[in-house]
């Protein structure tokens, strides 16, 4: 445990910094858990006070570990939600059986786009096409693409 330049209790590891700070609105204390190098905290948690109700409890190693575990879990779930939003997949019927049509959105600042890919039952790639990033992945759109023989089309958001 250390004290920072503003007199706050601090605990840190290779990835996170926890600071016990005064919560002015509720006249209490909270812990800000911030990723090293970040400006804003990733997790803010109410913190307990000593019996005198004016000083915060010490931020011990076990509490710090629990806070880090919670922040890592939040970060992981956030990444998973972003990844799930970037990837869509539907199965449609094709001439040779089921076709897995996948959409991967590439969030590029200069050229946002998506890649539409069709794979056969055995996982072999049948076709791939670049489409607009706002392409609406529906079963109907995927089936239409498969039925057209994977021909390049002008796609529009629906």
N, CA, C and O of each residue as an XYZ file, in Angstrom:
632
protein
N       0.858     -1.173      0.000
C       0.000      0.000      0.000
C       0.896      1.225      0.000
O       1.918      1.271      0.684
N       0.493      2.206     -0.775
C       1.243      3.452     -0.826
C       0.264      4.618     -0.773
O      -0.948      4.434     -0.884
N       0.793      5.789     -0.606
C       0.006      7.025     -0.614
C       0.455      7.822     -1.835
O       1.654      8.023     -2.027
N      -0.495      8.284     -2.673
C      -0.097      9.045     -3.857
C       0.114     10.519     -3.514
O       0.004     10.923     -2.357
N       0.420     11.318     -4.548
C       0.737     12.729     -4.333
C      -0.441     13.532     -3.802
O      -0.244     14.616     -3.253
N      -1.663     13.024     -3.953
C      -2.841     13.710     -3.438
C      -3.299     13.143     -2.091
O      -4.376     13.486     -1.602
N      -2.481     12.280     -1.499
C      -2.783     11.733     -0.192
C      -3.761     10.574     -0.201
O      -4.309     10.230      0.846
N      -3.995      9.961     -1.353
C      -4.938      8.850     -1.441
C      -4.212      7.524     -1.272
O      -3.052      7.370     -1.654
N      -4.938      6.565     -0.681
C      -4.399      5.219     -0.552
C      -4.379      4.570     -1.935
O      -5.359      4.650     -2.675
N      -3.270      3.933     -2.281
C      -3.108      3.350     -3.605
C      -2.535      1.950     -3.481
O      -1.664      1.691     -2.651
N      -3.035      1.049     -4.317
C      -2.459     -0.284     -4.448
C      -2.406     -0.547     -5.937
O      -3.326     -0.175     -6.666
N      -1.336     -1.186     -6.401
C      -1.184     -1.402     -7.843
C      -0.538     -2.744     -8.138
O       0.130     -3.344     -7.296
N      -0.765     -3.192     -9.369
C      -0.034     -4.340     -9.907
C       0.393     -3.978    -11.324
O       0.354     -2.805    -11.697
N       0.798     -4.956    -12.112
C       1.305     -4.681    -13.451
C       0.243     -4.089    -14.382
O       0.592     -3.464    -15.383
N      -1.053     -4.275    -14.072
C      -2.119     -3.870    -14.986
C      -3.071     -2.828    -14.415
O      -3.619     -2.023    -15.167
N      -3.278     -2.826    -13.104
C      -4.301     -1.991    -12.489
C      -3.738     -1.121    -11.366
O      -2.759     -1.474    -10.708
N      -4.394      0.035    -11.169
C      -4.099      0.910    -10.041
C      -5.418      1.162     -9.321
O      -6.390      1.588     -9.944
N      -5.460      0.907     -8.024
C      -6.655      1.156     -7.215
C      -6.377      2.337     -6.303
O      -5.370      2.362     -5.594
N      -7.280      3.320     -6.324
C      -7.143      4.502     -5.476
C      -8.402      4.651     -4.631
O      -9.516      4.609     -5.152
N      -8.221      4.823     -3.337
C      -9.342      5.095     -2.446
C      -9.531      6.608     -2.454
O      -8.632      7.356     -2.068
N     -10.711      7.055     -2.899
C     -10.972      8.494     -3.022
C     -12.261      8.863     -2.298
O     -13.153      8.035     -2.116
N     -12.332     10.106     -1.899
C     -13.515     10.617     -1.210
C     -14.646     10.742     -2.211
O     -14.454     11.254     -3.314
N     -15.831     10.273     -1.825
C     -17.028     10.381     -2.659
C     -17.839     11.529     -2.071
O     -18.615     11.340     -1.134
N     -17.650     12.711     -2.627
C     -18.235     13.937     -2.062
C     -19.766     13.914     -2.048
O     -20.375     14.385     -1.087
N     -20.388     13.384     -3.079
C     -21.850     13.411     -3.176
C     -22.533     12.638     -2.056
O     -23.602     13.030     -1.589
N     -21.925     11.556     -1.630
C     -22.561     10.724     -0.611
C     -21.807     10.760      0.710
O     -22.100      9.986      1.621
N     -20.843     11.653      0.811
C     -20.064     11.802      2.036
C     -19.494     10.467      2.502
O     -19.643     10.080      3.661
N     -18.843      9.777      1.581
C     -18.234      8.497      1.895
C     -16.965      8.319      1.079
O     -16.335      9.292      0.664
N     -16.599      7.062      0.856
C     -15.381      6.738      0.120
C     -15.689      5.737     -0.983
O     -16.661      4.985     -0.897
N     -14.874      5.731     -1.997
C     -14.998      4.731     -3.049
C     -13.601      4.382     -3.556
O     -12.629      5.092     -3.296
N     -13.529      3.279     -4.282
C     -12.271      2.852     -4.897
C     -12.430      3.013     -6.402
O     -13.394      2.528     -6.993
N     -11.468      3.703     -7.012
C     -11.394      3.814     -8.470
C     -10.337      2.831     -8.932
O      -9.174      2.939     -8.542
N     -10.726      1.878     -9.754
C      -9.774      0.914    -10.313
C      -9.544      1.317    -11.768
O     -10.459      1.283    -12.590
N      -8.311      1.698    -12.064
C      -7.963      2.237    -13.375
C      -6.870      1.385    -13.989
O      -5.923      0.982    -13.315
N      -7.016      1.116    -15.282
C      -5.986      0.387    -15.997
C      -4.762      1.283    -16.110
O      -4.895      2.484    -16.346
N      -3.572      0.716    -15.947
C      -2.343      1.500    -16.059
C      -2.333      2.265    -17.375
O      -2.522      1.681    -18.443
N      -2.112      3.572    -17.293
C      -2.038      4.413    -18.472
C      -3.365      5.007    -18.904
O      -3.383      5.902    -19.749
N      -4.486      4.535    -18.348
C      -5.802      5.059    -18.729
C      -6.120      6.312    -17.923
O      -5.608      6.509    -16.821
N      -6.981      7.157    -18.499
C      -7.377      8.394    -17.823
C      -8.574      8.205    -16.902
O      -8.668      8.835    -15.849
N      -9.485      7.329    -17.311
C     -10.724      7.126    -16.562
C     -10.733      5.757    -15.888
O     -10.182      4.795    -16.424
N     -11.362      5.667    -14.706
C     -11.448      4.359    -14.047
C     -12.361      3.403    -14.804
O     -13.353      3.816    -15.405
N     -12.017      2.137    -14.768
C     -12.841      1.095    -15.381
C     -13.907      0.604    -14.414
O     -14.953      0.102    -14.825
N     -13.631      0.753    -13.138
C     -14.544      0.259    -12.109
C     -14.514      1.226    -10.932
O     -13.442      1.618    -10.470
N     -15.692      1.608    -10.451
C     -15.809      2.462     -9.267
C     -16.706      1.727     -8.282
O     -17.830      1.349     -8.613
N     -16.198      1.526     -7.065
C     -16.915      0.746     -6.055
C     -16.951      1.525     -4.741
O     -15.955      2.117     -4.323
N     -18.119      1.511     -4.101
C     -18.239      2.147     -2.782
C     -17.274      1.450     -1.826
O     -17.108      0.232     -1.893
N     -16.641      2.206     -0.945
C     -15.661      1.640     -0.029
C     -16.086      1.897      1.406
O     -16.666      2.936      1.722
N     -15.791      0.946      2.258
C     -16.186      1.021      3.666
C     -15.293      1.981      4.442
O     -14.159      2.257      4.053
N     -15.834      2.481      5.547
C     -15.064      3.360      6.419
C     -14.782      2.660      7.744
O     -15.386      1.643      8.084
N     -13.866      3.233      8.457
C     -13.581      2.735      9.811
C     -14.759      3.088     10.714
O     -15.711      3.731     10.272
N     -14.697      2.675     11.968
C     -15.809      2.922     12.894
C     -16.081      4.405     13.105
O     -17.202      4.790     13.439
N     -15.065      5.238     12.913
C     -15.271      6.676     13.117
C     -16.020      7.324     11.942
O     -16.347      8.509     12.001
N     -16.289      6.572     10.896
C     -17.043      6.991      9.716
C     -16.386      8.121      8.910
O     -17.008      8.670      8.001
N     -15.160      8.465      9.232
C     -14.523      9.551      8.489
C     -13.270      9.109      7.733
O     -12.819      9.808      6.825
N     -12.709      7.964      8.095
C     -11.525      7.491      7.386
C     -11.834      6.163      6.688
O     -12.567      5.331      7.223
N     -11.275      5.971      5.499
C     -11.553      4.731      4.769
C     -10.797      3.556      5.370
O      -9.732      3.722      5.965
N     -11.365      2.368      5.206
C     -10.647      1.161      5.612
C      -9.451      0.976      4.696
O      -9.418      1.500      3.583
N      -8.474      0.227      5.176
C      -7.290     -0.067      4.365
C      -7.687     -0.933      3.178
O      -8.584     -1.771      3.275
N      -7.021     -0.724      2.081
C      -7.242     -1.534      0.890
C      -6.237     -2.682      0.941
O      -5.113     -2.563      0.453
N      -6.665     -3.799      1.544
C      -5.744     -4.923      1.716
C      -5.583     -5.718      0.421
O      -6.295     -5.490     -0.557
N      -4.657     -6.633      0.434
C      -4.336     -7.417     -0.767
C      -5.526     -8.251     -1.232
O      -5.768     -8.352     -2.435
N      -6.264     -8.843     -0.318
C      -7.413     -9.674     -0.695
C      -8.498     -8.831     -1.370
O      -9.081     -9.251     -2.370
N      -8.767     -7.647     -0.824
C      -9.766     -6.762     -1.429
C      -9.311     -6.290     -2.799
O     -10.099     -6.247     -3.744
N      -8.043     -5.937     -2.902
C      -7.489     -5.501     -4.179
C      -7.612     -6.618     -5.217
O      -7.999     -6.365     -6.358
N      -7.288     -7.834     -4.832
C      -7.383     -8.980     -5.741
C      -8.818     -9.184     -6.201
O      -9.055     -9.458     -7.377
N      -9.780     -9.054     -5.291
C     -11.190     -9.204     -5.657
C     -11.622     -8.101     -6.622
O     -12.361     -8.367     -7.571
N     -11.173     -6.872     -6.393
C     -11.497     -5.762     -7.295
C     -10.891     -5.991     -8.676
O     -11.547     -5.753     -9.690
N      -9.647     -6.451     -8.720
C      -8.983     -6.721     -9.996
C      -9.727     -7.829    -10.739
O      -9.923     -7.741    -11.951
N     -10.135     -8.861    -10.025
C     -10.880     -9.954    -10.647
C     -12.195     -9.430    -11.250
O     -12.573     -9.818    -12.356
N     -12.880     -8.554    -10.520
C     -14.135     -7.977    -11.018
C     -13.883     -7.108    -12.254
O     -14.629     -7.190    -13.231
N     -12.850     -6.288    -12.215
C     -12.537     -5.421    -13.359
C     -12.109     -6.236    -14.567
O     -12.499     -5.920    -15.691
N     -11.320     -7.273    -14.359
C     -10.915     -8.142    -15.470
C     -12.140     -8.825    -16.090
O     -12.226     -8.964    -17.310
N     -13.080     -9.247    -15.248
C     -14.303     -9.870    -15.745
C     -15.144     -8.889    -16.554
O     -15.673     -9.245    -17.607
N     -15.267     -7.658    -16.066
C     -15.992     -6.631    -16.814
C     -15.340     -6.380    -18.165
O     -16.017     -6.292    -19.189
N     -14.043     -6.269    -18.155
C     -13.288     -6.030    -19.385
C     -13.465     -7.185    -20.370
O     -13.648     -6.957    -21.566
N     -13.411     -8.423    -19.875
C     -13.579     -9.596    -20.731
C     -14.980     -9.634    -21.341
O     -15.131     -9.893    -22.535
N     -16.010     -9.375    -20.521
C     -17.381     -9.388    -21.034
C     -17.595     -8.278    -22.057
O     -18.311     -8.469    -23.040
N     -16.985     -7.128    -21.834
C     -17.085     -6.023    -22.785
C     -16.467     -6.421    -24.129
O     -17.059     -6.182    -25.181
N     -15.275     -7.029    -24.092
C     -14.629     -7.487    -25.333
C     -15.482     -8.533    -26.039
O     -15.601     -8.516    -27.264
N     -16.080     -9.449    -25.266
C     -16.919    -10.493    -25.857
C     -18.154     -9.904    -26.525
O     -18.561    -10.366    -27.591
N     -18.763     -8.874    -25.901
C     -19.930     -8.220    -26.507
C     -19.554     -7.534    -27.809
O     -20.284     -7.616    -28.796
N     -18.409     -6.857    -27.809
C     -17.946     -6.187    -29.028
C     -17.679     -7.214    -30.119
O     -18.076     -7.025    -31.269
N     -17.013     -8.292    -29.758
C     -16.702     -9.337    -30.741
C     -17.982     -9.978    -31.272
O     -18.085    -10.248    -32.469
N     -18.948    -10.224    -30.403
C     -20.207    -10.818    -30.842
C     -20.953     -9.880    -31.787
O     -21.605    -10.336    -32.726
N     -20.862     -8.582    -31.545
C     -21.524     -7.620    -32.428
C     -20.837     -7.556    -33.785
O     -21.467     -7.221    -34.788
N     -19.554     -7.876    -33.820
C     -18.796     -7.843    -35.079
C     -19.002     -9.094    -35.912
O     -18.774     -9.067    -37.122
N     -19.426    -10.186    -35.302
C     -19.551    -11.464    -36.014
C     -20.996    -11.947    -35.981
O     -21.629    -11.992    -34.926
N     -21.498    -12.302    -37.147
C     -22.830    -12.889    -37.259
C     -22.722    -14.121    -38.143
O     -21.852    -14.198    -39.010
N     -23.597    -15.069    -37.923
C     -23.567    -16.296    -38.711
C     -24.976    -16.866    -38.813
O     -25.718    -16.903    -37.832
N     -25.335    -17.312    -40.023
C     -26.610    -18.001    -40.224
C     -26.367    -19.206    -41.127
O     -25.429    -19.222    -41.924
N     -27.215    -20.200    -40.990
C     -27.128    -21.390    -41.846
C     -28.334    -21.360    -42.784
O     -29.478    -21.233    -42.349
N     -28.048    -21.479    -44.076
C     -29.110    -21.478    -45.080
C     -28.942    -22.704    -45.973
O     -27.885    -23.335    -45.984
N     -29.982    -23.030    -46.713
C     -29.920    -24.155    -47.643
C     -29.337    -23.691    -48.971
O     -29.733    -22.660    -49.513
N     -28.395    -24.467    -49.484
C     -27.809    -24.203    -50.789
C     -28.050    -25.376    -51.703
O     -28.695    -26.351    -51.315
N     -27.535    -25.292    -52.916
C     -27.719    -26.372    -53.893
C     -27.114    -27.682    -53.412
O     -27.650    -28.754    -53.694
N     -26.014    -27.607    -52.697
C     -25.277    -28.802    -52.269
C     -25.497    -29.128    -50.788
O     -24.769    -29.947    -50.227
N     -26.478    -28.506    -50.156
C     -26.732    -28.744    -48.736
C     -26.631    -27.456    -47.946
O     -26.741    -26.361    -48.496
N     -26.421    -27.602    -46.650
C     -26.370    -26.432    -45.784
C     -25.121    -25.596    -46.036
O     -24.034    -26.124    -46.272
N     -25.302    -24.278    -45.980
C     -24.198    -23.337    -46.155
C     -24.187    -22.420    -44.934
O     -25.213    -21.847    -44.567
N     -23.028    -22.291    -44.318
C     -22.850    -21.397    -43.185
C     -22.370    -20.059    -43.741
O     -21.256    -19.962    -44.255
N     -23.206    -19.033    -43.638
C     -22.862    -17.697    -44.121
C     -22.472    -16.860    -42.909
O     -23.241    -16.712    -41.960
N     -21.268    -16.320    -42.963
C     -20.725    -15.553    -41.842
C     -20.445    -14.131    -42.278
O     -20.045    -13.884    -43.416
N     -20.660    -13.188    -41.357
C     -20.376    -11.782    -41.598
C     -19.412    -11.307    -40.526
O     -19.669    -11.481    -39.335
N     -18.311    -10.712    -40.939
C     -17.344    -10.138    -40.013
C     -17.205     -8.666    -40.341
O     -16.764     -8.314    -41.435
N     -17.579     -7.797    -39.404
C     -17.479     -6.353    -39.591
C     -16.066     -5.910    -39.239
O     -15.537     -6.268    -38.186
N     -15.458     -5.127    -40.130
C     -14.116     -4.587    -39.924
C     -14.281     -3.094    -39.630
O     -14.508     -2.316    -40.557
N     -14.175     -2.675    -38.366
C     -14.426     -1.278    -38.009
C     -13.207     -0.387    -38.253
O     -12.595      0.101    -37.304
N     -12.863     -0.181    -39.496
C     -11.716      0.629    -39.885
C     -12.150      2.095    -39.977
O     -13.200      2.386    -40.551
N     -11.360      3.023    -39.423
C     -11.722      4.445    -39.460
C     -11.797      4.979    -40.886
O     -12.671      5.788    -41.197
N     -10.897      4.539    -41.747
C     -10.852      5.039    -43.116
C     -11.762      4.272    -44.070
O     -12.339      4.855    -44.988
N     -11.886      2.981    -43.855
C     -12.653      2.148    -44.777
C     -13.448      1.083    -44.020
O     -13.112     -0.100    -44.094
N     -14.494      1.482    -43.295
C     -15.281      0.458    -42.593
C     -16.003     -0.409    -43.615
O     -16.620      0.095    -44.554
N     -15.917     -1.706    -43.418
C     -16.569     -2.647    -44.323
C     -16.789     -3.955    -43.582
O     -16.437     -4.094    -42.411
N     -17.372     -4.899    -44.282
C     -17.593     -6.226    -43.701
C     -17.216     -7.267    -44.749
O     -17.186     -6.985    -45.947
N     -16.935     -8.456    -44.280
C     -16.609     -9.562    -45.177
C     -17.676    -10.637    -44.988
O     -17.885    -11.151    -43.890
N     -18.337    -10.954    -46.087
C     -19.358    -11.990    -46.105
C     -18.702    -13.250    -46.653
O     -18.134    -13.232    -47.745
N     -18.779    -14.340    -45.902
C     -18.122    -15.582    -46.295
C     -19.118    -16.737    -46.218
O     -19.920    -16.826    -45.289
N     -19.046    -17.617    -47.217
C     -19.886    -18.816    -47.225
C     -18.987    -20.030    -47.086
O     -17.979    -20.152    -47.781
N     -19.361    -20.929    -46.181
C     -18.608    -22.167    -45.981
C     -19.566    -23.354    -46.109
O     -20.714    -23.300    -45.667
N     -19.066    -24.413    -46.718
C     -19.853    -25.630    -46.889
C     -19.912    -26.437    -45.611
O     -19.347    -26.054    -44.587
N     -20.601    -27.554    -45.688
C     -20.795    -28.414    -44.530
C     -19.479    -28.882    -43.911
O     -19.371    -29.009    -42.691
N     -18.484    -29.137    -44.753
C     -17.191    -29.599    -44.258
C     -16.262    -28.474    -43.839
O     -15.111    -28.725    -43.483
N     -16.746    -27.233    -43.876
C     -15.922    -26.108    -43.481
C     -15.149    -25.482    -44.631
O     -14.430    -24.503    -44.432
N     -15.294    -26.048    -45.860
C     -14.563    -25.489    -47.002
C     -15.187    -24.153    -47.406
O     -16.407    -23.990    -47.413
N     -14.324    -23.217    -47.738
C     -14.775    -21.885    -48.132
C     -15.329    -21.952    -49.557
O     -14.646    -22.392    -50.482
N     -16.571    -21.511    -49.713
C     -17.230    -21.522    -51.014
C     -17.112    -20.177    -51.724
O     -16.947    -20.121    -52.943
N     -17.197    -19.095    -50.952
C     -17.138    -17.760    -51.543
C     -16.888    -16.741    -50.438
O     -17.091    -17.007    -49.253
N     -16.439    -15.559    -50.874
C     -16.213    -14.453    -49.953
C     -16.436    -13.158    -50.722
O     -16.089    -13.057    -51.899
N     -17.016    -12.174    -50.051
C     -17.312    -10.909    -50.711
C     -17.227     -9.778    -49.694
O     -17.627     -9.938    -48.541
N     -16.708     -8.646    -50.125
C     -16.681     -7.459    -49.273
C     -18.001     -6.733    -49.465
O     -18.436     -6.484    -50.590
N     -18.632     -6.395    -48.334
C     -19.919     -5.696    -48.351
C     -19.815     -4.478    -47.441
O     -18.865     -4.380    -46.664
N     -20.766     -3.546    -47.515
C     -20.728     -2.381    -46.626
C     -20.796     -2.789    -45.154
O     -21.378     -3.819    -44.816
N     -20.202     -1.982    -44.292
C     -20.183     -2.286    -42.854
C     -21.588     -2.328    -42.268
O     -21.813     -2.984    -41.251
N     -22.536     -1.635    -42.900
C     -23.901     -1.628    -42.379
C     -24.778     -2.714    -43.013
O     -26.004     -2.671    -42.909
N     -24.141     -3.678    -43.663
C     -24.883     -4.787    -44.256
C     -25.702     -5.476    -43.177
O     -25.186     -5.812    -42.111
N     -26.964     -5.679    -43.457
C     -27.847     -6.304    -42.476
C     -27.852     -7.807    -42.712
O     -28.369     -8.299    -43.715
N     -27.272     -8.509    -41.778
C     -27.169     -9.966    -41.892
C     -28.485    -10.589    -41.451
O     -28.788    -10.662    -40.260
N     -29.257    -11.034    -42.430
C     -30.501    -11.754    -42.146
C     -30.439    -13.077    -42.887
O     -29.632    -13.257    -43.799
N     -31.280    -13.978    -42.492
C     -31.349    -15.273    -43.174
C     -31.752    -15.057    -44.642
O     -31.221    -15.721    -45.533
N     -32.684    -14.133    -44.892
C     -33.123    -13.861    -46.272
C     -31.985    -13.311    -47.127
O     -31.790    -13.761    -48.256
N     -31.234    -12.346    -46.606
C     -30.112    -11.782    -47.373
C     -29.055    -12.845    -47.654
O     -28.511    -12.908    -48.757
N     -28.769    -13.670    -46.669
C     -27.769    -14.725    -46.849
C     -28.252    -15.743    -47.884
O     -27.484    -16.162    -48.750
N     -29.514    -16.138    -47.796
C     -30.065    -17.112    -48.745
C     -30.071    -16.532    -50.160
O     -29.783    -17.240    -51.125
N     -30.399    -15.247    -50.281
C     -30.404    -14.602    -51.589
C     -29.008    -14.644    -52.215
O     -28.856    -14.905    -53.408
N     -27.999    -14.384    -51.393
C     -26.616    -14.400    -51.882
C     -26.215    -15.811    -52.332
O     -25.600    -15.986    -53.384
N     -26.570    -16.807    -51.526
C     -26.247    -18.200    -51.860
C     -26.976    -18.620    -53.140
O     -26.369    -19.218    -54.029
N     -28.279    -18.308    -53.240
C     -29.070    -18.679    -54.426
C     -28.538    -18.012    -55.703
O     -28.671    -18.573    -56.791
N     -27.941    -16.830    -55.580
C     -27.430    -16.120    -56.765
C     -26.114    -16.719    -57.254
O     -25.551    -16.257    -58.246
N     -25.628    -17.735    -56.566
C     -24.347    -18.325    -56.944
C     -23.180    -17.493    -56.446
O     -22.098    -17.522    -57.032
N     -23.393    -16.749    -55.367
C     -22.375    -15.910    -54.725
C     -21.891    -14.805    -55.674
O     -20.743    -14.368    -55.598
N     -22.775    -14.366    -56.557
C     -22.394    -13.290    -57.463
C     -22.344    -11.974    -56.716
O     -23.131    -11.720    -55.803
N     -21.404    -11.147    -57.123
C     -21.251     -9.828    -56.518
C     -22.511     -9.027    -56.803
O     -22.965     -8.952    -57.945
N     -23.065     -8.437    -55.771
C     -24.281     -7.641    -55.903
C     -24.078     -6.297    -55.231
O     -23.123     -6.111    -54.477
N     -24.938     -5.397    -55.491
C     -24.923     -4.127    -54.784
C     -25.781     -4.325    -53.545
O     -27.000     -4.464    -53.644
N     -25.152     -4.339    -52.389
C     -25.872     -4.579    -51.139
C     -26.271     -3.250    -50.536
O     -25.518     -2.280    -50.619
N     -27.409     -3.194    -49.950
C     -27.856     -1.999    -49.250
C     -28.324     -2.404    -47.866
O     -28.759     -3.533    -47.637
N     -28.223     -1.467    -46.965
C     -28.731     -1.730    -45.615
C     -30.246     -1.736    -45.678
O     -30.844     -0.886    -46.338
N     -30.868     -2.679    -45.002
C     -32.335     -2.755    -45.006
C     -32.876     -2.360    -43.672
O     -34.090     -2.359    -43.473
